[in-house]
Amino acid sequence: MSLPKPVMRGLLGKRLRFHLPIAFTLSIISAIAFKYAVTEPRKQAYADFYKQYDSVKEFNAMREAGIFESVRPTGE
């Protein structure tokens, strides 16, 4: 009793027809999951921060702390 010969002809095409749709589907699912699990909360956090951010107040605080070389604090 001998072993049957392995089928090698068309093996790549057969495996690609099976694995390519699976890989494509998983990549789309992971991209959508990343969008809603990471990027949307990040965008919302930035929006919430900049709703209440006052750049002039922040600039004045840094100026008074002496961070800038070109702008003197108001006390000088």
N, CA, C and O of each residue as an XYZ file, in Angstrom:
304
protein
N       0.844     -1.165      0.000
C       0.000      0.000      0.000
C       0.899      1.241      0.000
O       1.756      1.391      0.871
N       0.701      2.124     -0.975
C       1.527      3.324     -1.080
C       0.686      4.566     -0.764
O      -0.540      4.568     -0.878
N       1.395      5.606     -0.366
C       0.722      6.862     -0.043
C       0.317      7.578     -1.327
O       1.030      7.499     -2.328
N      -0.826      8.282     -1.312
C      -1.195      9.045     -2.514
C      -0.270     10.245     -2.681
O       0.238     10.792     -1.702
N      -0.059     10.646     -3.922
C       0.794     11.804     -4.201
C       0.127     13.078     -3.695
O      -1.090     13.221     -3.813
N       0.906     14.011     -3.130
C       0.317     15.275     -2.687
C      -0.105     16.123     -3.893
O       0.549     16.116     -4.936
N      -1.187     16.836     -3.727
C      -1.680     17.689     -4.810
C      -0.989     19.043     -4.687
O      -1.282     19.808     -3.769
N      -0.094     19.334     -5.587
C       0.667     20.580     -5.538
C       0.169     21.587     -6.567
O       0.333     22.792     -6.380
N      -0.431     21.114     -7.639
C      -0.877     22.012     -8.695
C      -2.092     22.799     -8.211
O      -3.082     22.218     -7.766
N      -2.006     24.129     -8.302
C      -3.113     24.989     -7.893
C      -3.230     25.183     -6.391
O      -4.225     25.718     -5.901
N      -2.213     24.745     -5.664
C      -2.285     24.842     -4.207
C      -2.282     26.298     -3.725
O      -3.021     26.651     -2.806
N      -1.454     27.135     -4.343
C      -1.393     28.543     -3.950
C      -2.726     29.236     -4.199
O      -3.231     29.944     -3.328
N      -3.284     29.041     -5.360
C      -4.570     29.665     -5.675
C      -5.671     29.190     -4.754
O      -6.524     29.973     -4.336
N      -5.652     27.916     -4.441
C      -6.676     27.363     -3.553
C      -6.564     27.950     -2.148
O      -7.569     28.301     -1.530
N      -5.337     28.052     -1.654
C      -5.145     28.602     -0.308
C      -5.436     30.105     -0.275
O      -5.954     30.618      0.718
N      -5.103     30.808     -1.364
C      -5.401     32.240     -1.411
C      -6.899     32.488     -1.458
O      -7.382     33.420     -0.814
N      -7.631     31.698     -2.185
C      -9.079     31.864     -2.232
C      -9.702     31.684     -0.853
O     -10.752     32.260     -0.565
N      -9.067     30.896     -0.009
C      -9.574     30.679      1.341
C      -9.095     31.758      2.307
O      -9.889     32.289      3.084
N      -7.800     32.089      2.266
C      -7.220     32.975      3.278
C      -7.348     34.464      2.964
O      -7.400     35.271      3.891
N      -7.399     34.851      1.710
C      -7.453     36.265      1.356
C      -8.727     36.946      1.860
O      -8.619     38.027      2.441
N      -9.912     36.392      1.678
C     -11.097     37.062      2.239
C     -11.075     37.133      3.767
O     -11.558     38.104      4.349
N     -10.526     36.128      4.404
C     -10.435     36.137      5.865
C      -9.496     37.263      6.320
O      -9.815     38.005      7.249
N      -8.356     37.381      5.670
C      -7.397     38.426      6.030
C      -7.984     39.815      5.778
O      -7.814     40.719      6.596
N      -8.662     39.981      4.668
C      -9.271     41.266      4.348
C     -10.336     41.634      5.377
O     -10.380     42.772      5.843
N     -11.187     40.687      5.731
C     -12.244     40.932      6.708
C     -11.668     41.276      8.074
O     -12.136     42.209      8.726
N     -10.659     40.534      8.512
C     -10.048     40.812      9.810
C      -9.365     42.177      9.837
O      -9.398     42.867     10.856
N      -8.749     42.568      8.727
C      -8.089     43.875      8.699
C      -9.114     45.003      8.746
O      -8.882     46.014      9.409
N     -10.235     44.850      8.059
C     -11.286     45.871      8.108
C     -11.868     45.964      9.517
O     -12.091     47.063     10.025
N     -12.113     44.825     10.146
C     -12.661     44.815     11.504
C     -11.694     45.470     12.490
O     -12.114     46.234     13.360
N     -10.395     45.168     12.355
C      -9.430     45.768     13.282
C      -9.288     47.270     13.049
O      -9.090     48.021     14.003
N      -9.386     47.720     11.796
C      -9.316     49.157     11.525
C     -10.521     49.884     12.115
O     -10.377     50.970     12.677
N     -11.691     49.299     11.993
C     -12.892     49.914     12.559
C     -12.816     49.922     14.085
O     -13.184     50.908     14.723
N     -12.341     48.826     14.664
C     -12.207     48.770     16.123
C     -11.210     49.810     16.617
O     -11.454     50.450     17.639
N     -10.095     49.994     15.919
C      -9.111     50.999     16.305
C      -9.695     52.398     16.206
O      -9.451     53.245     17.066
N     -10.467     52.635     15.153
C     -11.072     53.960     14.983
C     -11.979     54.298     16.153
O     -11.901     55.400     16.696
N     -12.834     53.374     16.546
C     -13.792     53.686     17.605
C     -13.243     53.474     19.008
O     -13.787     54.031     19.961
N     -12.191     52.691     19.164
C     -11.641     52.464     20.498
C     -10.527     53.449     20.843
O     -10.279     53.705     22.022
N      -9.846     54.011     19.828
C      -8.692     54.868     20.098
C      -8.889     56.280     19.556
O      -8.793     57.248     20.311
N      -9.159     56.410     18.274
C      -9.137     57.746     17.677
C     -10.333     58.603     18.050
O     -10.174     59.801     18.281
N     -11.522     58.028     18.116
C     -12.689     58.828     18.479
C     -12.606     59.365     19.915
O     -12.879     60.546     20.131
N     -12.233     58.526     20.916
C     -12.060     59.096     22.257
C     -10.942     60.144     22.324
O     -11.034     61.107     23.086
N      -9.903     59.954     21.536
C      -8.810     60.926     21.519
C      -9.288     62.261     20.943
O      -8.980     63.323     21.484
N     -10.038     62.200     19.849
C     -10.568     63.433     19.271
C     -11.514     64.132     20.233
O     -11.518     65.360     20.319
N     -12.316     63.361     20.956
C     -13.236     63.942     21.926
C     -12.475     64.584     23.090
O     -12.865     65.643     23.582
N     -11.394     63.943     23.524
C     -10.592     64.510     24.608
C      -9.954     65.828     24.183
O      -9.919     66.782     24.961
N      -9.447     65.885     22.944
C      -8.882     67.146     22.452
C      -9.963     68.220     22.353
O      -9.726     69.370     22.721
N     -11.137     67.859     21.864
C     -12.231     68.831     21.737
C     -12.634     69.356     23.111
O     -12.861     70.555     23.273
N     -12.725     68.470     24.101
C     -13.078     68.904     25.459
C     -12.008     69.818     26.048
O     -12.325     70.788     26.736
N     -10.740     69.508     25.779
C      -9.655     70.334     26.307
C      -9.695     71.732     25.700
O      -9.597     72.726     26.419
N      -9.836     71.811     24.386
C      -9.774     73.110     23.726
C     -11.053     73.923     23.866
O     -11.061     75.107     23.527
N     -12.135     73.324     24.355
C     -13.339     74.111     24.647
C     -13.074     75.086     25.778
O     -13.585     76.206     25.765
N     -12.284     74.676     26.753
C     -12.048     75.499     27.935
C     -10.631     76.056     27.997
O     -10.249     76.639     29.011
N      -9.853     75.892     26.951
C      -8.469     76.355     26.943
C      -8.429     77.828     26.571
O      -9.013     78.243     25.570
N      -7.747     78.601     27.371
C      -7.582     80.033     27.109
C      -6.102     80.284     26.829
O      -5.276     80.261     27.742
N      -5.780     80.519     25.576
C      -4.370     80.672     25.201
C      -3.771     81.972     25.745
O      -2.586     82.010     26.076
N      -4.561     83.017     25.840
C      -4.046     84.289     26.364
C      -3.708     84.142     27.845
O      -2.668     84.620     28.298
N      -4.572     83.492     28.585
C      -4.318     83.262     30.011
C      -3.065     82.405     30.194
O      -2.255     82.663     31.084
N      -2.913     81.396     29.356
C      -1.734     80.526     29.424
C      -0.460     81.302     29.071
O       0.579     81.119     29.705
N      -0.548     82.172     28.053
C       0.591     82.994     27.669
C       0.991     83.924     28.813
O       2.177     84.065     29.111
N       0.020     84.553     29.450
C       0.322     85.459     30.561
C       0.957     84.714     31.730
O       1.867     85.237     32.372
N       0.499     83.525     32.007
C       1.088     82.731     33.091
C       2.536     82.371     32.770
O       3.398     82.425     33.647
N       2.804     82.006     31.525
C       4.187     81.678     31.139
C       5.058     82.923     31.128
O       6.235     82.862     31.482
N       4.485     84.059     30.721
C       5.252     85.307     30.726
C       5.632     85.691     32.146
O       6.768     86.096     32.393
N       4.701     85.571     33.077
C       4.987     85.895     34.470
C       5.985     84.929     35.092
O       6.724     85.301     36.003
N       6.011     83.703     34.613
C       6.962     82.724     35.132
C       8.368     82.958     34.579
O       9.333     82.379     35.077
N       8.489     83.807     33.547
C       9.800     84.119     32.991
C      10.307     83.093     31.993
O      11.516     82.937     31.823
N       9.407     82.403     31.342
C       9.808     81.376     30.379
C      10.351     82.006     29.102
O      11.314     81.498     28.529
N       9.759     83.087     28.654
C      10.143     83.695     27.382
C      11.306     84.667     27.566
O      11.372     85.404     28.550
N      12.211     84.652     26.603
C      13.327     85.591     26.637
C      12.956     86.912     25.974
O      13.522     87.948     26.321
N      12.034     86.900     25.042
C      11.712     88.098     24.281
C      10.593     88.924     24.908
O      10.350     90.051     24.475
N       9.907     88.387     25.919
C       8.817     89.114     26.565
C       9.114     89.194     28.042
O       9.321     88.175     28.701
N       9.135     90.410     28.562
C       9.426     90.593     29.982
C       8.161     90.419     30.820
O       7.063     90.711     30.348
N       8.305     89.950     32.048
C       7.141     89.907     32.945
C       6.619     91.310     33.204
O       7.365     92.279     33.068
N       5.365     91.434     33.572
C       4.765     92.756     33.747
C       5.336     93.504     34.942
O       5.233     94.730     34.991
N       5.930     92.820     35.897
C       6.497     93.469     37.073
C       7.794     94.204     36.785
O       8.200     95.057     37.574
N       8.452     93.899     35.682
C       9.747     94.551     35.383
C       9.573     95.796     34.575
O      10.556     96.459     34.241
